[in-house]
């Protein structure tokens, strides 16, 4: 995730960044610091893409609520997490579709919950395009249980349907990897979603659609490690 931390106190910007990194690690979350709303708006004007904004409400140059209103002219969906010591201002956040409010000082448990919910929201919105009957159709990657190599085609098994399309298995893996890190190649012919795993053994895995997928010999420990990492990251 790419998160903007907007606060006019450098000490707090560092503090919230350190807290986020302690929960997710620098490899999973990148934090970008802005001293006021004007700096953040300039980044939007230059086309800089972010997944979420942690925004202090009380800032001297441009307060958080005014900043949020301008953000909404660039994106009506980017999650905005307000940070304030005045929780009575929470009602004002509804007009800019605030994702969450965090009181200052930020409690670690509240921050953990917010990041977990934020990641789920982002994951739900991620989609892949597959060619079906000569036309491109869009599918949410969150509903993809696994991809299976089938001769010169790939079967994409979703929660409610199965799509088979002509492409290389390596291309399918790259396509999925471009929008999600929650998949694992447990076998030369299977690429499974860790979010759809119901039970995992050493030689096979039971998916939540009841399909049983083989795990290649020697990959059992790696598969379990990836599953544990996913559970820690997703908080499920």
Backbone as JSON, one array per atom type, in Angstrom:
{
  "sequence": "XXXXXXXXXXXXXXXXXXXXXXXXXXXXXXXXXXXXXXXXXXXXXXXXXXXXXXXXXXXXXXXXXXXXXXXXXXXXXXXXXXXXXXXXXXXXXXXXXXXXXXXXXXXXXXXXXXXXXXXXXXXXXXXXXXXXXXXXXXXXXXXXXXXXXXXXXXXXXXXXXXXXXXXXXXXXXXXXXXXXXXXXXXXXXXXXXXXXXXXXXXXXXXXXXXXXXXXXXXXXXXXXXXXXXXXXXXXX",
  "N": [[0.83, -1.2, 0.0], [0.37, 2.3, -0.64], [0.69, 5.01, 1.24], [-0.31, 8.25, 2.25], [0.89, 10.44, 4.68], [-0.3, 13.05, 6.35], [0.42, 15.77, 8.17], [1.09, 18.57, 10.24], [3.02, 18.34, 12.13], [6.16, 17.17, 12.39], [7.2, 15.27, 14.12], [4.98, 13.71, 14.8], [4.32, 12.7, 12.28], [6.47, 10.99, 11.8], [6.12, 9.27, 13.96], [3.59, 7.99, 13.49], [4.19, 6.75, 11.1], [6.26, 4.99, 11.87], [4.75, 3.34, 13.52], [2.96, 2.18, 11.71], [4.77, 0.79, 10.07], [5.76, -1.0, 11.94], [3.67, -2.71, 12.17], [3.16, -3.66, 9.59], [5.51, -3.64, 8.05], [8.2, -2.29, 6.08], [8.36, -3.24, 3.51], [5.8, -3.86, 2.77], [4.21, -1.62, 3.07], [4.39, 1.7, 1.96], [5.15, 4.88, 3.12], [4.4, 8.28, 2.63], [5.38, 11.52, 3.33], [3.74, 14.59, 4.17], [3.67, 18.0, 4.95], [1.53, 19.71, 5.06], [-1.85, 20.34, 3.81], [-1.66, 21.57, 1.31], [0.72, 20.65, 0.17], [0.1, 17.97, -0.26], [-2.06, 18.18, -2.09], [-0.7, 19.26, -4.24], [0.78, 17.05, -4.99], [-1.25, 15.36, -5.93], [-2.06, 16.9, -8.1], [0.1, 16.56, -9.74], [-0.24, 14.02, -10.56], [0.45, 11.92, -8.85], [0.04, 8.71, -7.49], [-1.87, 7.28, -4.9], [-2.84, 4.97, -2.3], [-4.23, 5.46, 0.02], [-5.06, 8.04, 2.42], [-3.83, 9.41, 5.34], [-4.93, 11.82, 7.38], [-4.46, 14.75, 9.14], [-6.75, 16.71, 10.95], [-6.55, 19.26, 12.14], [-4.63, 21.67, 11.01], [-2.33, 24.3, 10.31], [-1.9, 25.71, 7.82], [-3.62, 24.65, 5.69], [-6.53, 23.23, 6.61], [-7.54, 19.85, 7.54], [-10.17, 19.12, 6.75], [-10.84, 20.87, 4.66], [-8.81, 20.17, 2.91], [-9.56, 17.53, 2.39], [-11.95, 17.91, 0.97], [-10.97, 18.97, -1.41], [-9.41, 16.83, -2.25], [-11.41, 15.05, -2.94], [-12.23, 16.04, -5.36], [-10.41, 15.06, -7.06], [-10.43, 12.33, -6.63], [-13.05, 10.18, -5.91], [-13.08, 7.97, -4.4], [-10.77, 7.25, -2.98], [-9.58, 6.13, 0.14], [-9.94, 8.09, 3.04], [-8.46, 8.74, 6.05], [-9.1, 10.3, 8.92], [-7.27, 12.06, 11.41], [-7.43, 13.13, 14.68], [-7.65, 15.04, 17.72], [-10.0, 15.95, 18.5], [-12.74, 14.44, 18.65], [-15.37, 15.12, 18.28], [-15.65, 16.23, 15.86], [-16.14, 14.34, 14.05], [-18.59, 13.97, 12.75], [-18.55, 15.83, 10.68], [-17.02, 14.59, 8.83], [-18.54, 12.94, 7.25], [-19.48, 14.25, 4.99], [-17.39, 14.21, 3.24], [-17.03, 11.61, 2.82], [-15.46, 10.07, 4.72], [-13.21, 7.44, 5.57], [-12.32, 6.37, 8.02], [-12.0, 7.48, 11.47], [-9.4, 8.38, 13.57], [-8.44, 8.76, 16.86], [-6.25, 11.1, 18.47], [-3.7, 10.71, 20.91], [-2.82, 8.1, 18.59], [-4.14, 4.9, 19.0], [-2.61, 1.71, 19.06], [-4.05, -0.68, 18.59], [-6.38, 0.29, 17.35], [-5.25, 1.38, 15.07], [-4.23, -0.91, 13.87], [-6.62, -2.28, 13.26], [-7.73, -0.46, 11.46], [-5.87, -0.49, 9.33], [-6.09, -3.15, 8.52], [-8.77, -3.24, 7.65], [-8.58, -1.37, 5.64], [-6.83, -2.61, 3.83], [-8.42, -4.78, 3.07], [-10.49, -3.45, 1.76], [-9.13, -2.32, -0.42], [-8.24, -4.64, -1.67], [-10.63, -5.85, -2.44], [-11.42, -4.18, -4.47], [-9.65, -4.65, -6.49], [-9.1, -5.81, -9.77], [-9.08, -8.09, -12.61], [-8.66, -8.43, -16.13], [-10.04, -10.58, -18.5], [-10.07, -12.42, -21.55], [-13.03, -13.29, -23.04], [-14.91, -15.1, -25.21], [-13.88, -13.57, -27.28], [-14.0, -10.98, -26.31], [-13.05, -8.53, -23.85], [-13.51, -9.13, -20.45], [-14.16, -8.05, -17.14], [-13.07, -9.09, -13.93], [-13.35, -9.48, -10.38], [-10.45, -9.86, -8.48], [-10.54, -10.73, -5.92], [-12.44, -12.73, -5.77], [-11.31, -14.85, -7.03], [-10.43, -18.15, -6.82], [-8.43, -19.98, -7.65], [-5.94, -20.45, -10.24], [-5.53, -22.57, -13.04], [-3.34, -24.45, -15.02], [-4.07, -25.61, -18.25], [-3.42, -27.45, -20.78], [-2.95, -25.5, -23.58], [-4.27, -23.45, -22.46], [-5.7, -21.53, -19.72], [-7.44, -22.15, -16.78], [-9.5, -20.15, -14.94], [-10.68, -20.22, -11.84], [-13.32, -19.0, -10.25], [-15.28, -17.88, -7.4], [-17.97, -18.12, -8.13], [-18.05, -18.94, -10.78], [-16.35, -20.41, -13.65], [-13.75, -19.55, -15.8], [-12.29, -20.16, -18.86], [-9.48, -19.49, -20.74], [-7.38, -18.76, -23.58], [-4.06, -18.7, -23.01], [-0.66, -18.34, -21.8], [0.46, -20.09, -18.87], [2.33, -18.79, -17.31], [1.84, -16.17, -18.04], [-0.65, -15.81, -16.96], [-0.08, -15.94, -14.23], [1.54, -13.66, -13.95], [-0.36, -11.72, -14.56], [-2.19, -11.92, -12.42], [-0.44, -11.4, -10.3], [0.08, -8.74, -10.74], [-1.9, -7.3, -9.5], [-2.33, -8.41, -7.01], [-0.82, -9.81, -4.07], [-1.41, -12.08, -2.82], [-1.31, -14.77, -3.61], [-0.14, -18.1, -4.35], [2.13, -20.32, -5.9], [1.6, -23.46, -5.72], [1.99, -25.75, -7.06], [3.13, -27.0, -10.22], [1.07, -26.6, -11.97], [-0.87, -25.13, -10.7], [-2.08, -22.16, -9.21], [-2.78, -20.72, -6.35], [-5.24, -18.9, -4.39], [-4.49, -17.49, -1.35], [-6.33, -16.4, 0.31], [-8.58, -17.92, -0.07], [-8.15, -20.35, 0.99], [-9.14, -23.12, 2.85], [-8.27, -25.3, 4.33], [-5.04, -26.57, 4.93], [-2.72, -29.05, 4.11], [0.22, -31.15, 4.03], [0.53, -32.18, 1.5], [-1.65, -31.47, 0.0], [-4.25, -29.02, -0.58], [-7.26, -27.73, 0.7], [-9.68, -25.86, -0.81], [-11.98, -23.08, -0.31], [-14.14, -23.49, -1.95], [-14.54, -26.12, -2.0], [-12.86, -27.55, -3.71], [-10.01, -29.64, -4.15], [-6.61, -29.14, -4.14], [-3.46, -30.15, -5.38], [-0.25, -30.15, -3.69], [3.01, -29.63, -4.61], [5.71, -31.96, -4.1], [7.86, -31.15, -1.49], [7.17, -28.5, -1.41], [5.45, -28.03, 0.63], [6.21, -26.89, 3.28], [6.9, -24.25, 2.48], [4.5, -23.37, 1.39], [2.83, -23.36, 3.67], [4.15, -21.42, 5.17], [3.75, -19.14, 3.58], [1.0, -18.96, 3.81], [0.72, -18.44, 6.56], [1.96, -15.95, 6.66], [0.21, -14.48, 5.11], [-2.14, -14.6, 6.71], [-1.26, -13.19, 8.96], [-0.83, -10.7, 7.82], [-3.33, -10.02, 6.7], [-4.96, -10.28, 8.83], [-6.94, -12.15, 9.37]],
  "CA": [[0.0, 0.0, 0.0], [1.05, 3.59, -0.69], [-0.1, 5.83, 2.15], [0.13, 9.61, 2.53], [0.75, 10.88, 6.06], [-0.38, 14.51, 6.26], [0.35, 16.36, 9.51], [2.06, 19.65, 10.3], [4.02, 18.03, 13.15], [7.07, 16.15, 11.86], [7.34, 14.2, 15.13], [3.83, 12.81, 14.68], [4.42, 11.99, 11.0], [7.41, 9.89, 12.0], [5.54, 8.34, 14.93], [2.56, 7.17, 12.86], [4.87, 5.92, 10.1], [6.93, 3.9, 12.59], [3.71, 2.42, 14.0], [2.48, 1.44, 10.54], [5.82, -0.14, 9.65], [5.89, -2.06, 12.94], [2.57, -3.64, 11.95], [3.16, -4.22, 8.24], [6.83, -3.73, 7.45], [8.44, -1.32, 5.02], [8.18, -3.87, 2.21], [4.38, -3.98, 2.49], [3.59, -0.3, 3.08], [5.26, 2.86, 1.76], [4.53, 6.09, 3.65], [4.9, 9.52, 2.04], [5.09, 12.58, 4.29], [3.36, 15.92, 3.71], [3.56, 18.88, 6.11], [0.21, 20.34, 5.07], [-2.74, 19.92, 2.73], [-1.22, 22.1, 0.03], [1.74, 19.75, -0.38], [-0.59, 16.77, -0.75], [-2.82, 18.54, -3.28], [0.28, 19.41, -5.32], [1.11, 15.69, -5.43], [-2.39, 14.92, -6.74], [-2.02, 17.65, -9.36], [1.18, 15.99, -10.55], [-0.59, 12.65, -10.94], [1.01, 10.91, -7.94], [-1.02, 7.79, -7.1], [-1.84, 6.81, -3.52], [-3.92, 4.04, -1.95], [-4.98, 6.0, 1.15], [-4.54, 9.27, 3.01], [-4.01, 9.65, 6.77], [-5.01, 13.27, 7.31], [-4.73, 15.49, 10.37], [-7.79, 17.71, 10.72], [-6.12, 20.59, 12.6], [-3.35, 22.11, 10.46], [-2.32, 25.76, 10.24], [-1.98, 26.25, 6.48], [-4.88, 24.19, 5.1], [-6.98, 22.18, 7.53], [-7.82, 18.56, 6.94], [-11.48, 19.02, 6.11], [-10.75, 21.57, 3.37], [-7.96, 19.32, 2.07], [-10.36, 16.37, 1.98], [-12.9, 18.33, -0.07], [-10.23, 19.09, -2.66], [-9.04, 15.46, -2.64], [-12.57, 14.42, -3.56], [-12.35, 16.49, -6.75], [-9.49, 14.22, -7.82], [-10.82, 10.93, -6.45], [-14.21, 10.03, -5.03], [-13.03, 6.65, -3.76], [-9.58, 7.0, -2.16], [-9.92, 6.17, 1.57], [-9.38, 9.17, 3.85], [-8.51, 8.44, 7.48], [-8.84, 11.52, 9.66], [-6.63, 11.94, 12.71], [-7.76, 14.34, 15.43], [-7.89, 14.91, 19.16], [-11.36, 16.43, 18.7], [-13.6, 13.43, 18.01], [-16.7, 15.67, 17.99], [-15.64, 16.67, 14.47], [-16.34, 13.16, 13.21], [-19.79, 14.12, 11.92], [-18.21, 16.59, 9.48], [-16.33, 13.73, 7.88], [-19.47, 12.25, 6.36], [-19.66, 14.98, 3.74], [-16.28, 13.88, 2.35], [-16.96, 10.13, 2.83], [-14.28, 9.61, 5.48], [-13.14, 5.99, 5.76], [-12.21, 6.14, 9.46], [-11.47, 8.53, 12.33], [-8.5, 7.89, 14.61], [-8.16, 9.77, 17.86], [-4.85, 11.33, 18.83], [-2.71, 9.87, 20.22], [-3.4, 6.93, 17.92], [-3.97, 3.62, 19.68], [-2.08, 0.7, 18.15], [-5.12, -1.62, 18.21], [-7.24, 0.98, 16.39], [-4.48, 1.51, 13.83], [-4.17, -2.25, 13.28], [-7.94, -2.54, 12.68], [-7.91, 0.42, 10.3], [-5.04, -0.98, 8.23], [-6.67, -4.41, 8.04], [-9.98, -2.9, 6.88], [-8.12, -0.66, 4.45], [-6.29, -3.59, 2.9], [-9.55, -5.54, 2.54], [-11.2, -2.59, 0.81], [-8.31, -2.21, -1.62], [-8.21, -5.94, -2.34], [-11.94, -6.08, -3.06], [-11.55, -3.34, -5.66], [-8.69, -5.07, -7.51], [-9.76, -6.61, -10.81], [-8.3, -8.53, -13.75], [-9.42, -8.52, -17.38], [-9.84, -11.83, -19.23], [-10.76, -12.46, -22.84], [-14.11, -14.27, -23.08], [-15.63, -15.02, -26.49], [-13.31, -12.51, -28.09], [-14.12, -9.67, -25.69], [-12.46, -8.41, -22.52], [-14.42, -9.02, -19.32], [-13.46, -7.7, -15.9], [-13.43, -9.94, -12.8], [-12.66, -9.11, -9.13], [-9.46, -10.87, -8.11], [-10.89, -11.23, -4.59], [-13.28, -13.93, -5.89], [-10.55, -15.9, -7.74], [-9.94, -19.2, -5.91], [-7.14, -20.43, -8.17], [-5.77, -20.57, -11.69], [-5.0, -23.9, -13.36], [-2.84, -24.64, -16.38], [-4.82, -26.65, -18.96], [-2.86, -27.48, -22.13], [-2.55, -24.17, -24.0], [-5.2, -22.51, -21.86], [-5.68, -21.41, -18.26], [-8.76, -22.11, -16.15], [-9.61, -19.26, -13.79], [-11.81, -20.72, -11.06], [-13.82, -17.99, -9.32], [-16.24, -18.41, -6.42], [-19.26, -18.44, -8.74], [-17.94, -19.38, -12.18], [-15.03, -20.78, -14.15], [-13.45, -18.98, -17.11], [-11.12, -20.75, -19.51], [-9.02, -18.61, -21.81], [-6.12, -19.19, -24.18], [-2.9, -17.9, -22.62], [0.35, -19.12, -21.1], [0.28, -20.09, -17.42], [3.21, -17.74, -16.78], [1.15, -14.9, -18.27], [-1.74, -15.75, -15.97], [0.54, -15.63, -12.94], [1.95, -12.25, -14.0], [-1.58, -10.92, -14.54], [-2.69, -11.92, -11.05], [0.57, -10.74, -9.46], [0.07, -7.29, -10.97], [-2.91, -6.67, -8.65], [-2.43, -9.03, -5.69], [0.32, -10.58, -3.59], [-1.99, -13.11, -1.95], [-1.4, -16.04, -4.32], [1.07, -18.93, -4.22], [2.23, -21.42, -6.85], [1.82, -24.65, -4.9], [2.19, -26.87, -7.98], [3.48, -26.45, -11.52], [-0.15, -26.3, -12.73], [-1.87, -24.45, -9.87], [-1.74, -20.91, -8.55], [-3.93, -20.64, -5.45], [-5.47, -17.71, -3.56], [-4.36, -17.8, 0.07], [-7.54, -15.95, 0.96], [-9.65, -18.9, -0.27], [-7.73, -21.63, 1.57], [-9.92, -23.54, 4.02], [-7.43, -26.2, 5.12], [-3.82, -26.9, 4.2], [-1.9, -30.13, 4.61], [1.57, -31.15, 3.47], [0.51, -32.61, 0.1], [-2.81, -30.94, -0.7], [-4.92, -27.92, 0.09], [-8.7, -27.67, 0.48], [-10.13, -24.5, -1.03], [-13.3, -22.87, 0.28], [-15.19, -23.93, -2.87], [-14.45, -27.59, -1.81], [-11.87, -28.17, -4.6], [-8.76, -30.06, -3.51], [-5.48, -28.82, -5.02], [-2.22, -30.8, -4.93], [0.94, -29.37, -3.39], [4.18, -30.37, -5.08], [6.59, -32.47, -3.06], [8.89, -30.21, -1.07], [6.65, -27.13, -1.31], [4.55, -27.94, 1.78], [6.62, -25.88, 4.27], [6.84, -22.91, 1.89], [3.08, -23.04, 1.26], [2.33, -23.02, 5.0], [4.75, -20.15, 5.56], [3.05, -18.07, 2.85], [-0.33, -18.86, 4.4], [0.87, -17.76, 7.85], [2.26, -14.54, 6.37], [-1.06, -13.88, 4.66], [-3.03, -14.46, 7.87], [-0.73, -12.09, 9.78], [-1.01, -9.44, 7.09], [-4.75, -9.73, 6.49], [-5.62, -10.26, 10.13], [-8.19, -12.95, 9.36]],
  "C": [[0.87, 1.25, 0.0], [0.18, 4.59, 0.08], [0.52, 7.21, 2.33], [-0.12, 9.9, 4.01], [0.81, 12.41, 6.06], [-0.6, 15.1, 7.65], [1.41, 17.45, 9.6], [3.1, 19.47, 11.4], [4.89, 16.87, 12.66], [7.24, 14.97, 12.82], [6.2, 13.2, 15.0], [3.88, 12.05, 13.37], [5.34, 10.8, 11.13], [6.82, 8.83, 12.92], [4.51, 7.42, 14.28], [3.16, 6.27, 11.8], [5.55, 4.74, 10.75], [5.92, 2.86, 13.08], [3.19, 1.56, 12.86], [3.5, 0.4, 10.11], [6.02, -1.28, 10.66], [4.8, -3.12, 12.76], [2.67, -4.35, 10.61], [4.53, -4.38, 7.61], [6.97, -2.79, 6.27], [8.22, -1.92, 3.63], [6.72, -3.95, 1.79], [3.68, -2.62, 2.38], [4.64, 0.79, 2.88], [4.52, 4.1, 2.23], [5.21, 7.33, 3.07], [4.43, 10.69, 2.9], [4.76, 13.92, 3.62], [3.1, 16.78, 4.93], [2.23, 19.62, 6.18], [-0.59, 19.89, 3.86], [-2.28, 20.38, 1.36], [-0.18, 21.2, -0.63], [1.09, 18.5, -0.96], [-1.34, 17.07, -2.05], [-1.89, 18.71, -4.48], [0.68, 18.05, -5.87], [0.0, 15.13, -6.31], [-2.38, 15.61, -8.1], [-0.96, 17.11, -10.31], [0.94, 14.53, -10.92], [-0.04, 11.56, -10.05], [-0.12, 10.04, -7.41], [-0.8, 7.26, -5.69], [-3.01, 5.86, -3.28], [-4.79, 4.57, -0.82], [-4.29, 7.24, 1.68], [-4.87, 9.3, 4.51], [-3.86, 11.16, 6.96], [-5.36, 13.9, 8.66], [-5.78, 16.55, 10.08], [-7.29, 19.13, 11.04], [-4.71, 20.91, 12.1], [-3.43, 23.61, 10.18], [-2.56, 26.29, 8.82], [-3.32, 25.92, 5.8], [-5.38, 23.05, 5.95], [-7.41, 20.92, 6.78], [-9.13, 18.46, 6.22], [-11.47, 19.7, 4.74], [-9.9, 20.76, 2.39], [-8.75, 18.14, 1.52], [-11.34, 16.73, 0.87], [-12.2, 18.46, -1.42], [-9.8, 17.72, -3.17], [-10.19, 14.81, -3.4], [-12.8, 14.91, -4.99], [-11.42, 15.7, -7.66], [-9.89, 12.74, -7.76], [-11.99, 10.85, -5.49], [-14.17, 8.73, -4.24], [-11.82, 6.43, -2.86], [-9.94, 7.11, -0.68], [-9.19, 7.31, 2.29], [-9.57, 8.82, 5.32], [-8.13, 9.7, 8.22], [-8.19, 11.2, 11.01], [-6.87, 13.24, 13.48], [-7.91, 14.04, 16.92], [-9.28, 15.4, 19.51], [-12.35, 15.51, 17.97], [-14.99, 13.97, 17.7], [-16.8, 16.15, 16.55], [-15.93, 15.53, 13.5], [-17.53, 13.31, 12.27], [-19.49, 14.87, 10.61], [-17.57, 15.72, 8.4], [-17.26, 13.02, 6.91], [-19.62, 12.94, 5.01], [-18.52, 14.72, 2.75], [-16.04, 12.36, 2.33], [-15.69, 9.62, 3.5], [-14.35, 8.11, 5.71], [-13.12, 5.64, 7.25], [-11.8, 7.44, 10.16], [-10.59, 7.87, 13.38], [-8.23, 9.03, 15.58], [-6.67, 9.9, 18.1], [-4.73, 11.36, 20.36], [-3.35, 8.58, 19.68], [-3.09, 5.66, 18.7], [-3.56, 2.55, 18.68], [-3.16, -0.28, 17.69], [-6.05, -1.0, 17.17], [-6.55, 1.11, 15.04], [-4.43, 0.17, 13.11], [-5.5, -2.59, 12.59], [-8.15, -1.71, 11.42], [-7.12, -0.08, 9.1], [-5.59, -2.27, 7.65], [-7.91, -4.15, 7.19], [-9.61, -2.19, 5.58], [-7.61, -1.64, 3.4], [-7.41, -4.42, 2.27], [-10.31, -4.73, 1.49], [-10.43, -2.5, -0.51], [-8.32, -3.51, -2.4], [-9.51, -6.22, -3.06], [-12.05, -5.33, -4.37], [-10.6, -3.77, -6.78], [-9.36, -6.02, -8.5], [-8.75, -7.01, -11.88], [-9.22, -8.64, -14.95], [-9.05, -9.8, -18.12], [-10.64, -11.8, -20.53], [-11.76, -13.61, -22.84], [-14.9, -14.08, -24.37], [-15.18, -13.81, -27.31], [-13.4, -11.12, -27.5], [-13.53, -9.7, -24.28], [-13.57, -8.26, -21.47], [-13.62, -8.82, -18.05], [-14.0, -8.54, -14.74], [-12.69, -9.48, -11.55], [-11.69, -10.21, -8.71], [-9.76, -11.45, -6.73], [-11.73, -12.5, -4.65], [-12.57, -15.07, -6.64], [-9.99, -16.9, -6.73], [-8.57, -19.71, -6.35], [-7.14, -20.38, -9.69], [-5.09, -21.91, -11.96], [-4.55, -23.97, -14.82], [-3.57, -25.81, -17.02], [-4.41, -26.64, -20.43], [-2.38, -26.08, -22.52], [-3.46, -23.08, -23.44], [-4.99, -22.45, -20.34], [-7.12, -21.34, -17.78], [-8.69, -21.2, -14.93], [-10.87, -19.66, -13.03], [-12.18, -19.66, -10.02], [-14.85, -18.63, -8.39], [-17.55, -18.84, -7.08], [-19.21, -18.93, -10.16], [-16.5, -19.73, -12.53], [-14.86, -20.24, -15.57], [-12.19, -19.64, -17.66], [-10.73, -19.89, -20.71], [-7.65, -19.05, -22.31], [-5.0, -18.22, -23.79], [-1.9, -18.81, -21.92], [0.1, -19.02, -19.59], [1.13, -19.0, -16.77], [2.58, -16.36, -16.95], [0.02, -14.72, -17.27], [-1.2, -15.36, -14.6], [0.95, -14.15, -12.89], [0.74, -11.32, -13.91], [-2.11, -10.8, -13.12], [-1.73, -11.17, -10.13], [0.55, -9.23, -9.61], [-0.93, -6.56, -10.07], [-3.01, -7.28, -7.26], [-1.16, -9.81, -5.36], [-0.13, -11.79, -2.77], [-2.18, -14.45, -2.64], [-0.06, -16.78, -4.2], [1.01, -20.08, -5.22], [2.61, -22.68, -6.09], [2.16, -25.88, -5.75], [2.47, -26.27, -9.35], [2.25, -26.05, -12.34], [-1.19, -25.51, -11.94], [-1.29, -23.22, -9.18], [-2.92, -20.55, -7.66], [-4.0, -19.29, -4.71], [-5.39, -18.12, -2.09], [-5.61, -17.38, 0.84], [-8.7, -16.92, 0.83], [-9.26, -20.28, 0.25], [-8.56, -21.92, 2.81], [-9.08, -24.42, 4.94], [-6.2, -26.57, 4.29], [-3.05, -28.01, 4.89], [-0.51, -30.05, 4.0], [1.58, -31.49, 1.98], [-0.68, -32.1, -0.69], [-3.45, -29.82, 0.12], [-6.4, -27.93, -0.29], [-9.1, -26.21, 0.34], [-11.55, -24.33, -0.5], [-14.45, -23.17, -0.68], [-15.25, -25.46, -2.92], [-13.49, -28.27, -2.77], [-10.6, -28.5, -3.82], [-7.63, -29.9, -4.52], [-4.22, -29.5, -4.5], [-1.12, -29.79, -4.62], [2.15, -30.2, -3.8], [5.07, -30.8, -3.92], [7.69, -31.45, -2.75], [8.39, -28.79, -0.9], [5.71, -26.94, -0.11], [4.94, -26.88, 2.8], [6.52, -24.45, 3.74], [5.39, -22.44, 1.76], [2.5, -22.63, 2.61], [2.89, -21.68, 5.48], [4.05, -18.98, 4.88], [1.65, -17.86, 3.42], [-0.27, -18.12, 5.73], [1.14, -16.27, 7.65], [1.0, -13.8, 5.92], [-2.0, -13.62, 5.84], [-2.57, -13.3, 8.75], [-1.02, -10.76, 9.13], [-2.48, -9.04, 6.99], [-5.54, -9.69, 7.79], [-6.88, -11.08, 10.2], [-8.11, -14.05, 10.42]]
}
